[in-house]
Amino acid sequence: MSEAQRHRVVPGAPLRRSGLRFLKRRRTVLARLAGWSLVESGQTFLFGFALAHALDDGFLRGSPVVGAAWLAAAAVCVGAGAYGTARVYGAVADLVEPLRDTLVRKVVTRGLYAPDGAAVSRLTHQVEIARDTFAGLVLVSRSFVFVTAGALVGLCSLAPVLLLLVVPPLVLGLALFAGALRPMARRQETFLAADEAIATETGTAVGGLRDITAAGAERTVAAAAGERFDAELRASRALARWSVSRVLALGISGRLPIVLLLLAAPWLLGRGVTPGALVGALAYLTQSLLPALQSLMHGLGTAGTRLGVVLRRLTAEPATGAAGAGSHRTPRDGYAVELTGVTFAYGPHADPVLRGLDLTVPAGGHLAVVGPSGIGKSTLAALVAGMLEPGSGEVRRPATADRVLVPQEAYVFSGTVRENLAYLCPGGRVPDADLLAAAAEIGAGALLARLGGPDATLAPAELSAGERQLLALVRAYLARAPLIVLDEATCHLDPEAEARAERAFAARPGGTLIVVAHRISSALRADRVLVMDGTHVRTGRHGELLRRSALYRELTGGWAHAEPPAAAPLQPALAARDADGVDAVAGTRLAGDGGHVVAHGPGRQMQDAGDLGDRGALGGQ
Ligand SMILES: Nc1ncnc2c1ncn2[C@@H]1O[C@H](COP(=O)(O)OP(=O)(O)OP(=O)(O)O)[C@@H](O)[C@H]1O
């Protein structure tokens, strides 16, 4: 599936709007860029002007010293222009780097909600393409504007009549180019999509060569690949046809004025235009205007289209119906998450991490997931949050906007505290009062004050891992998503801070909380605990599990009573197995459900419990 198919392509208008917003917010940088460009373009103006005066006032009048002085003045201006160019690059960097940050943020966010194999590639490759292309476009279009202005002012100062020969073809050629830009962009986009389709098709074929040969499918695969190549050929021909218009536009706007100037030279000389002015005008046209037009038309025609395509893809929403967000059924009324017969393995030949797992979490529930290291807790969290899709079975989860996963590694980016915290809020905005209240609830009030409040700028590298986690927790809290999944998201906090944050999430009215526990105290706070041990899953209340699950007793440090040390970190991998009432079959099974969560193995009828409390295992055991 190509990128274009995998993601809903955003029409051009929203992209343009966000582009304009991006530029509006950077008015100061743009002003600086314009200022240095003006310095740089001074040399354009002086180049033809000084040449004309060097001839008319100097060399043609037999005063070589005057002529040389004019040329020297032009040379000084070249030095000033070079200084301006150097500063221009600095300003361009200030414009381009924030774009890169914005795109990385978008891609990372989308990667969290709808990851696919190309997410990393988009991040590293396409963001770099976007940044470089954007920088190139800024340089080229800015240079065109200032060089053209410099040349036209120069022509006017030499003899206003010269503009009659230059401006009409220039405008006509630019209009032709502007008209062809959109159809050309569409052809370019089709070409890129066809190119990608070839890469995908051949990549798949190469990866499955053995299977193709074994199945005798060589002809079929070759025919499919052939179709892709034909499609690319058609796309490249269409693109080539439209590229002719670019050559035509360049000819009219850049080369026709030179021809007109030469043809009209006798007439111009007869109307008082000096030979020096003619030479100066020729210099403007050949040395400034034509190269600037060439760069502009090449830059906008190719790089501009490329930038448009890359930006649309980077900012596109995942397509409904594709793998990832959007293609799922939401849970039935009263439930936050429902897993039915879920099997998941990392790769086609790997052993499943989860096999036939059934699990329901009611809306408003608070579930803690415990188990030895590497048993599949994070995998379960990722399946619940929609970061992974099951190999078989079904996960019913809330829509993308209604669920938030907070991973162990907290993501904090350069920007203000407010930008970081409001990041998951609609429009990236939240009233300060809400922001401060959320921070206080989570226990990040002191941190916020120490950082300097919502407007302070964050330097992520200077924050400790715990501070980053606190910020990520506040961000998740502010998102007001009904389902929050904390995957060891508090592991760098001390037990008290962890307890405060978890309680804040659990106390949200109607909010569902799933916590992959780092310390056993997280299990004590939950309504229900899910114990994973690879072959079995047990759920129940803490006290009940202490009685019924040897593994749980091991994990809680061997405490047989209902109150183990609250802050004890969970023990690492254990070989313990539940001894009571467990199937020998490798598969998850219901054991000791207490009501809010149901987990059982394949072949069992799904049972959704009311609160059975200590009445023990559900029927069917
Ligand atoms: N991206 C991956 N590719 C391949 N295998 C993976 C991947 N992520 C996890 N695994 C494997 O899947 C199994 C379950 O991993 P998971 O991270 O879900 O366990 P966990 O219980 O959360 O462990 P921990 O408590 O150490 O975080 C482990 O054997 C792990 O090595």
The ligand as an SDF file (V2000), in Angstrom:
LIG
                    3D

 31 33  0  0  0  0  0  0  0  0999 V2000
    9.3250   -4.5570   19.3180 N   0  0  0  0  0  0  0  0  0  0  0  0
    9.5370   -5.8200   19.6930 C   0  0  0  0  0  0  0  0  0  0  0  0
   10.0060   -6.7310   18.8240 N   0  0  0  0  0  0  0  0  0  0  0  0
   10.2040   -8.0080   19.1640 C   0  0  0  0  0  0  0  0  0  0  0  0
    9.9700   -8.4880   20.3960 N   0  0  0  0  0  0  0  0  0  0  0  0
    9.5150   -7.6270   21.3080 C   0  0  0  0  0  0  0  0  0  0  0  0
    9.2740   -6.2570   21.0190 C   0  0  0  0  0  0  0  0  0  0  0  0
    8.8260   -5.6410   22.1270 N   0  0  0  0  0  0  0  0  0  0  0  0
    8.7700   -6.5950   23.0840 C   0  0  0  0  0  0  0  0  0  0  0  0
    9.1860   -7.7780   22.5860 N   0  0  0  0  0  0  0  0  0  0  0  0
    9.2440   -9.0310   23.2970 C   0  0  0  0  0  0  0  0  0  0  0  0
    7.9360   -9.3630   23.6920 O   0  0  0  0  0  0  0  0  0  0  0  0
    7.9500   -9.8850   24.9980 C   0  0  0  0  0  0  0  0  0  0  0  0
    7.0380   -9.0450   25.8880 C   0  0  0  0  0  0  0  0  0  0  0  0
    7.6040   -7.7540   25.9980 O   0  0  0  0  0  0  0  0  0  0  0  0
    6.9010   -6.5910   26.8420 P   0  0  0  0  0  0  0  0  0  0  0  0
    7.7440   -5.3880   26.7230 O   0  0  0  0  0  0  0  0  0  0  0  0
    5.4890   -6.4940   26.4370 O   0  0  0  0  0  0  0  0  0  0  0  0
    7.0110   -7.2040   28.3120 O   0  0  0  0  0  0  0  0  0  0  0  0
    6.8070   -6.4630   29.7050 P   0  0  0  0  0  0  0  0  0  0  0  0
    6.0850   -7.4150   30.5530 O   0  0  0  0  0  0  0  0  0  0  0  0
    6.2020   -5.1290   29.5190 O   0  0  0  0  0  0  0  0  0  0  0  0
    8.2950   -6.3180   30.2040 O   0  0  0  0  0  0  0  0  0  0  0  0
    8.9400   -5.1820   31.1480 P   0  0  0  0  0  0  0  0  0  0  0  0
    8.2380   -5.2780   32.4700 O   0  0  0  0  0  0  0  0  0  0  0  0
   10.3760   -5.5790   31.2320 O   0  0  0  0  0  0  0  0  0  0  0  0
    8.7130   -3.8820   30.4600 O   0  0  0  0  0  0  0  0  0  0  0  0
    9.3940   -9.8970   25.4780 C   0  0  0  0  0  0  0  0  0  0  0  0
    9.9220  -11.1760   25.2270 O   0  0  0  0  0  0  0  0  0  0  0  0
   10.0540   -8.8960   24.5720 C   0  0  0  0  0  0  0  0  0  0  0  0
   11.3990   -9.2320   24.3550 O   0  0  0  0  0  0  0  0  0  0  0  0
  1  2  1  0
  2  3  1  0
  2  7  2  0
  3  4  2  0
  4  5  1  0
  5  6  2  0
  6  7  1  0
  6 10  1  0
  7  8  1  0
  8  9  2  0
  9 10  1  0
 10 11  1  0
 11 12  1  0
 11 30  1  0
 12 13  1  0
 13 14  1  0
 13 28  1  0
 14 15  1  0
 15 16  1  0
 16 17  2  0
 16 18  1  0
 16 19  1  0
 19 20  1  0
 20 21  2  0
 20 22  1  0
 20 23  1  0
 23 24  1  0
 24 25  2  0
 24 26  1  0
 24 27  1  0
 28 29  1  0
 28 30  1  0
 30 31  1  0
M  END
$$$$
